[in-house]
Amino acid sequence: MTTTTVHHRPTAIAAHVDLKALFRPVLTALRFTGHFLLALVSVIFLGSAAEH
């Protein structure tokens, strides 16, 4: 008969999951904001280049 010792740290694991769940929408928002700004700058640049 063998006994297996399992060490659980629920507080550390829960905090880690909560941080990932908290930062995921923030990172998604930053990614979309970056893409939006890049598209806006591209449109402005191409629009000014088309005038010349």
Secondary structure, 3 states (H helix, E strand, C coil): CCCCCCCCCHHHHHHHHHHHHHHHHHHHHHHHHHHHHHHHHHHHHHHHHHHC
